[in-house]
Amino acid sequence: MLDFYLSCLLGLYVWDYTDGQEGGFYARQYQPFPIPPPEQARYNVSDVSIIVPTVDWDHDLPRNLLTWIAARPREVIFVTVHALADKLQATLESNPALWQAMNLSQTEVKIITIEKANKRNQLCHGINQAEGRIIALVDDDARFTSNQVLTQLLAPFQNDDVGLVGGPIGSYVPEDRQDPNVITPWEVAALRIRSRRWLGNRAFFAADQSTNFTVSGLTMLLRAEIVKDPYFQHLFTHDMWNGMRQNTGDDGFITRYILFQHHLSHRDKSTVEPKQWRLGMQLTPEAEVLTSLMTDNKFAHQSRRWYRSGLRLRLTCLLYEPGYFDMKATAPYMTRKMVGGMVNPILTIIRALLWCHVWYTRPRVALVLFLYVLYKWFSSLLSFYRQFPYCGSKIWAAMIADNLYLVSDWYSWLTLPRETWSNRATVGKINDDIL
């Protein structure tokens, strides 16, 4: 007869299995948005203004820009600080192929500036200067995989109620780094973490037309009428946490605003006609955007910021705007997943205590269950290795990434009040020099 502790432990793993099966079921139900014939398209690439906030770009920026220009947007607007405008201009001019591509595509590239580095302020400044009917917010490390990315991401806007569109995010690993002797453990960990989001995004959207908590800020498209609205921009630039204005977490705020703004009590202050906006997730290979991987411990700083921003987003959605019940009414699957993320630290402790008791009282049963858990984990790692064989010698980094939640959840709670654009090393120095 099963004792209470073993029953509880088995119950947790049955829940994990059931939850995974449900996610897989929803992921298989996902259908991408059809691409309309050109004569029926309500928007085309010439309607798109790309906004790129940047302060600490790397040497790949001109190459990334070439991939954006190949998609033939109306314009690309870089927003940096006054002190870096000349440096950014020189960086772009260092690539002769860039000017040829601009002439062929008729895409205009502009550099505008603000005084102090703040990502949200930079985005708003760029948005207000944009001429397109669709605004693409793009990080400076984004790399389009084809010239069809914008065409793909515009397809959901055929629906009047779609206000925000995102696509699949992948990792860019240069050929010279696809070598087990060259790739670093930091890159392997990043690959592992990002590779786990693919099925989740499909499942969330198929389940309730939401997303895996946020549409990635690497590349997101929005209707200009939404982000040019003074009401949106005021909320966006005055988003507070513990008395501090938020700089990062812009993608989480935008996702939350689009999904739940119709629940806001002061919604009547908006200049945009009241509407329950929806997301459009275009998860096709042609819409994929790649991001570069950090090769050193900067990835750890970036990850800490991601985890902390994610916790703030969950707390805000569940407890404040829109609150648990309003959120559940709009996105029940997303709500359940967020609640699960909140209780995960407690469940982790309970699971550890149950394991200790079962190992002591029922060692043979515990061994069988432990072997099953290892089998499932190693099967997942084997699939990862087959997809990225050059990570084999550093697979231990992927194993660590799988268990980061053991410390990341607690770290996020302990550092919740902190605010930094931590992977942008020059931000603090630039702002201090201005002061």
C-alpha positions in Angstrom: 0.0 0.0 0.0 1.3 3.4 -0.9 2.1 5.7 2.0 1.1 9.3 2.0 4.5 10.8 1.2 5.1 8.4 -1.8 1.5 9.2 -3.1 2.3 12.9 -2.9 5.6 12.5 -4.7 4.0 10.3 -7.4 1.1 12.8 -7.7 3.6 15.7 -8.5 5.2 13.7 -11.3 1.8 12.6 -12.6 0.9 16.3 -12.7 4.1 17.1 -14.5 3.4 14.4 -17.1 -0.2 15.5 -17.6 0.8 19.1 -17.9 3.4 18.2 -20.5 0.9 16.1 -22.5 -1.6 19.0 -22.5 1.1 21.4 -23.7 2.1 19.0 -26.4 -1.6 18.6 -27.5 -2.1 22.4 -27.7 1.2 22.8 -29.6 0.1 20.3 -32.3 -3.1 22.3 -32.7 -1.3 25.5 -33.5 -2.0 26.9 -37.0 0.0 29.9 -38.4 -1.7 32.9 -40.0 -2.1 32.5 -43.8 -0.1 34.9 -46.0 -2.6 37.0 -48.1 -2.1 37.5 -51.8 -0.4 40.9 -52.4 -3.5 42.5 -53.8 -5.4 41.5 -50.7 -2.8 42.4 -48.1 -3.9 45.3 -45.8 -0.3 46.1 -45.0 2.9 45.6 -46.8 6.6 46.0 -45.9 6.7 49.6 -46.9 4.3 50.3 -44.1 6.8 49.2 -41.5 9.0 51.5 -39.5 11.8 49.6 -37.5 12.8 51.3 -34.2 16.1 50.2 -32.7 17.2 51.5 -29.3 20.9 51.1 -28.8 23.7 52.3 -26.6 26.3 49.5 -26.5 26.1 47.7 -29.8 28.6 45.0 -31.0 30.5 44.6 -34.3 27.7 42.6 -35.8 25.3 45.6 -35.9 26.0 46.5 -39.6 25.4 42.8 -40.6 22.2 42.7 -38.6 21.1 45.9 -40.3 21.6 44.4 -43.7 19.1 41.6 -42.9 16.5 44.2 -41.8 17.0 46.2 -45.0 16.7 43.1 -47.1 13.1 42.9 -45.9 12.5 46.3 -47.4 10.9 48.3 -44.5 9.9 51.9 -45.0 12.6 53.1 -42.6 15.0 52.0 -39.8 15.3 54.5 -36.9 18.2 54.1 -34.5 17.7 55.8 -31.1 20.8 56.4 -29.1 22.2 59.1 -26.8 23.8 62.4 -28.0 27.3 61.2 -26.9 27.2 58.1 -29.1 25.6 59.5 -32.3 28.9 60.0 -34.2 30.2 56.6 -33.1 27.1 54.9 -34.3 27.3 56.7 -37.7 30.9 55.6 -38.1 30.0 52.0 -37.2 27.3 52.0 -39.9 29.5 53.7 -42.5 32.2 51.0 -41.9 30.3 48.5 -44.0 30.3 49.6 -47.7 27.6 46.9 -48.6 25.2 48.7 -46.4 24.8 51.8 -48.6 24.3 49.7 -51.7 21.6 47.7 -49.9 19.9 50.9 -48.8 19.8 52.2 -52.4 18.4 48.9 -53.7 15.7 48.6 -51.0 14.8 52.4 -50.8 14.9 52.0 -47.0 15.8 55.1 -45.2 18.2 54.7 -42.2 18.0 57.5 -39.5 19.9 58.1 -36.3 18.1 60.2 -33.6 19.1 60.8 -30.1 18.0 61.6 -26.6 20.0 62.8 -23.6 20.1 59.9 -21.3 20.1 56.1 -21.9 16.7 54.6 -21.1 15.3 51.9 -23.3 11.6 52.9 -22.8 12.3 56.6 -23.4 14.3 55.7 -26.5 11.6 53.5 -27.9 9.0 56.3 -27.4 11.2 58.8 -29.1 11.7 56.6 -32.1 8.0 55.7 -32.2 7.0 59.4 -32.3 9.4 60.0 -35.2 8.2 57.0 -37.2 6.1 57.4 -40.4 4.9 53.8 -40.8 1.5 52.4 -40.0 3.1 49.4 -38.3 5.9 49.8 -35.8 8.5 47.1 -35.4 10.5 47.3 -32.2 13.8 45.5 -32.9 16.8 44.9 -30.6 20.2 45.7 -32.1 21.3 42.1 -31.9 18.4 40.8 -33.9 19.2 39.0 -37.2 16.4 38.3 -39.7 16.7 34.8 -41.3 15.2 35.8 -44.6 13.8 38.7 -46.5 10.3 37.4 -45.8 10.3 38.0 -42.0 8.3 41.2 -42.2 5.9 39.8 -44.8 5.2 36.8 -42.5 4.8 39.0 -39.4 2.4 41.3 -41.1 -0.1 38.5 -41.9 -1.9 38.5 -38.5 -2.7 42.2 -39.0 -5.3 41.1 -41.6 -7.5 40.7 -38.5 -8.7 44.1 -37.2 -8.4 43.0 -33.5 -4.7 41.9 -33.7 -2.6 44.7 -32.1 0.7 42.9 -31.4 2.6 40.3 -33.5 5.6 38.1 -32.6 7.4 35.3 -34.2 9.9 32.5 -33.3 13.2 33.4 -31.7 16.3 31.4 -32.4 20.0 31.6 -31.5 22.6 32.7 -34.0 25.8 30.7 -33.7 28.5 31.7 -36.2 30.0 28.8 -38.2 33.4 29.4 -36.6 31.8 28.9 -33.1 30.0 25.7 -34.1 33.0 23.8 -32.8 33.1 21.8 -29.5 36.6 23.3 -28.9 35.4 26.9 -29.4 31.9 27.2 -28.1 31.7 28.3 -24.4 29.5 26.9 -21.6 27.7 30.2 -21.5 26.6 29.8 -25.2 25.5 26.2 -24.5 23.4 27.3 -21.6 21.8 30.0 -23.6 21.0 27.6 -26.5 19.4 25.2 -24.0 17.2 27.8 -22.4 16.0 29.3 -25.6 15.4 25.9 -27.3 12.8 25.1 -24.6 10.5 28.0 -25.6 9.6 26.7 -29.0 6.8 24.3 -28.1 5.6 26.6 -25.3 4.8 29.5 -27.6 2.8 27.3 -29.9 0.9 25.7 -26.9 0.0 29.0 -25.3 -1.3 30.6 -28.5 -3.3 27.5 -29.4 -4.8 27.3 -25.9 -6.0 30.8 -25.4 -4.3 33.1 -27.9 -1.8 34.2 -25.4 2.0 33.7 -25.3 4.6 32.2 -23.0 4.2 35.3 -20.7 5.9 37.8 -23.1 6.2 38.4 -26.8 10.0 38.6 -27.3 11.3 42.2 -27.4 13.9 41.0 -29.9 11.4 41.7 -32.7 7.7 42.6 -32.1 5.3 44.4 -34.5 2.5 46.7 -33.3 -0.1 49.0 -34.8 1.2 52.6 -34.8 -2.1 53.9 -33.4 -1.6 51.9 -30.2 2.0 52.9 -29.4 1.6 56.5 -30.5 -1.3 56.9 -28.1 -0.2 59.4 -25.3 -2.1 57.2 -22.8 0.0 54.1 -23.7 3.3 56.1 -23.7 2.5 57.6 -20.3 1.8 54.2 -18.8 4.9 52.8 -20.6 7.3 55.4 -19.3 5.8 55.7 -15.8 5.6 52.0 -15.1 6.7 51.8 -11.4 8.0 49.0 -9.2 8.7 49.7 -5.6 8.8 53.5 -6.3 11.3 53.1 -9.2 10.6 53.7 -12.8 11.1 50.6 -15.0 13.7 50.8 -17.7 13.8 47.1 -18.8 10.9 44.7 -19.0 9.5 46.7 -21.9 8.3 43.5 -23.8 6.5 42.3 -20.7 4.7 45.6 -20.3 3.7 45.7 -24.0 2.4 42.1 -23.9 0.4 42.8 -20.8 -1.0 46.0 -22.1 -2.2 44.5 -25.4 -3.8 41.5 -23.7 -5.4 43.2 -20.7 -5.7 47.0 -21.4 -9.5 46.6 -21.8 -9.7 45.8 -18.0 -8.0 49.1 -17.0 -10.3 51.4 -15.0 -8.8 54.5 -16.6 -9.0 53.1 -20.2 -11.2 56.0 -21.2 -8.2 58.3 -21.2 -6.9 56.6 -24.3 -7.2 58.3 -27.7 -7.7 54.9 -29.4 -11.1 53.5 -29.8 -11.8 50.9 -27.0 -11.1 47.4 -28.2 -10.0 44.1 -26.8 -6.8 43.6 -28.7 -5.4 40.2 -29.4 -1.9 38.8 -30.1 -0.9 37.3 -33.3 1.9 34.7 -33.0 3.3 33.8 -36.5 5.5 30.8 -35.6 6.8 29.8 -39.0 10.4 29.2 -40.1 10.2 32.1 -42.5 9.4 34.5 -39.6 12.3 33.4 -37.4 14.6 36.0 -36.0 17.9 35.1 -34.5 19.8 36.7 -31.6 23.4 36.5 -30.9 24.7 34.6 -27.9 27.0 36.0 -25.2 30.2 34.1 -24.9 31.1 35.0 -21.3 29.5 35.6 -18.0 27.5 38.6 -19.3 24.9 35.9 -20.1 24.5 35.3 -16.3 23.8 39.0 -15.8 21.3 39.0 -18.6 19.6 35.9 -17.3 19.2 37.4 -13.8 17.5 40.4 -15.4 15.2 38.2 -17.4 14.2 36.1 -14.3 13.6 39.2 -12.2 11.6 40.9 -14.9 9.5 37.7 -15.3 8.7 37.6 -11.6 7.6 41.3 -11.7 5.4 40.6 -14.7 3.7 37.6 -12.9 3.2 39.5 -9.7 1.7 42.5 -11.6 -0.6 40.4 -13.8 -1.9 38.2 -11.0 -2.2 40.8 -8.2 -2.6 44.2 -9.7 -3.2 44.7 -13.5 -5.4 43.1 -14.5 -5.6 40.8 -11.4 -6.2 37.1 -11.2 -9.9 36.9 -12.1 -9.8 39.4 -15.0 -6.6 37.8 -16.3 -8.2 34.3 -16.1 -11.3 35.6 -18.0 -9.0 36.7 -20.9 -6.2 34.1 -20.9 -7.0 31.1 -18.6 -4.1 28.9 -19.8 -1.6 31.7 -19.4 -3.0 32.4 -15.9 -2.7 28.8 -14.8 0.9 28.7 -16.0 1.7 32.0 -14.2 0.3 30.7 -10.9 2.3 27.5 -11.4 5.5 29.6 -11.8 4.7 31.5 -8.6 4.3 28.4 -6.5 7.2 26.6 -8.1 9.7 27.6 -5.3 7.4 26.1 -2.7 6.8 23.0 -4.7 10.5 22.5 -5.2 11.0 22.4 -1.4 8.1 20.1 -0.9 9.4 17.8 -3.6 12.8 17.7 -2.1 11.4 16.8 1.4 9.2 14.1 -0.2 12.3 12.6 -2.0 14.2 12.5 1.3 11.4 10.6 3.1 10.8 8.2 0.2 14.5 7.4 -0.1 14.6 6.6 3.6 11.4 4.6 3.8 11.1 3.0 0.3 14.5 3.0 -1.2 13.7 0.5 -4.0 10.6 2.4 -5.1 12.6 5.6 -4.9 15.3 4.1 -7.1 12.8 3.1 -9.8 11.3 6.6 -9.8 14.7 8.2 -9.8 15.7 6.2 -12.9 12.5 7.2 -14.6 13.3 10.9 -13.9 16.8 10.5 -15.2 15.6 8.7 -18.3 13.2 11.6 -19.2 15.9 14.1 -18.5 18.6 12.4 -20.5 16.2 11.8 -23.4 15.6 15.6 -23.5 19.4 16.2 -23.4 19.9 13.7 -26.2 17.4 15.6 -28.4 19.3 18.8 -27.6 22.6 17.2 -28.5 21.2 15.9 -31.8 20.1 19.4 -32.7 23.3 21.1 -31.6 26.0 18.3 -31.8 28.8 20.8 -31.3 27.6 21.3 -27.7 28.4 17.7 -26.8 31.6 18.4 -24.9 29.9 21.0 -22.7 26.5 19.3 -22.3 27.1 19.8 -18.5 26.3 23.5 -19.1 22.9 22.5 -20.5 22.3 20.3 -17.4 23.1 23.3 -15.2 20.7 25.5 -17.2 17.9 22.9 -16.7 18.3 23.3 -12.9 18.8 27.0 -12.7 15.3 27.4 -11.3 16.6 25.9 -8.0 18.4 29.3 -7.4 16.9 31.7 -9.9 13.5 31.8 -8.3 14.9 32.7 -4.9 17.4 35.1 -6.3 14.6 36.9 -8.2 12.6 37.4 -5.0 15.7 38.7 -3.1 16.7 41.2 -5.8 13.2 42.2 -6.9 13.7 46.0 -6.2 16.8 46.2 -8.4 16.6 47.8 -11.8 19.3 47.8 -14.4 19.9 47.4 -18.2 22.6 45.0 -17.0 23.9 43.6 -20.3 24.6 47.2 -21.5 27.8 48.0 -19.9 28.1 51.6 -20.9 24.7 52.8 -19.7 25.6 53.7 -16.2 28.9 55.4 -17.3 27.1 57.5 -20.0 24.4 58.7 -17.7 26.9 59.4 -15.0 29.0 61.5 -17.4 25.9 63.5 -18.4 25.1 64.3 -14.8 
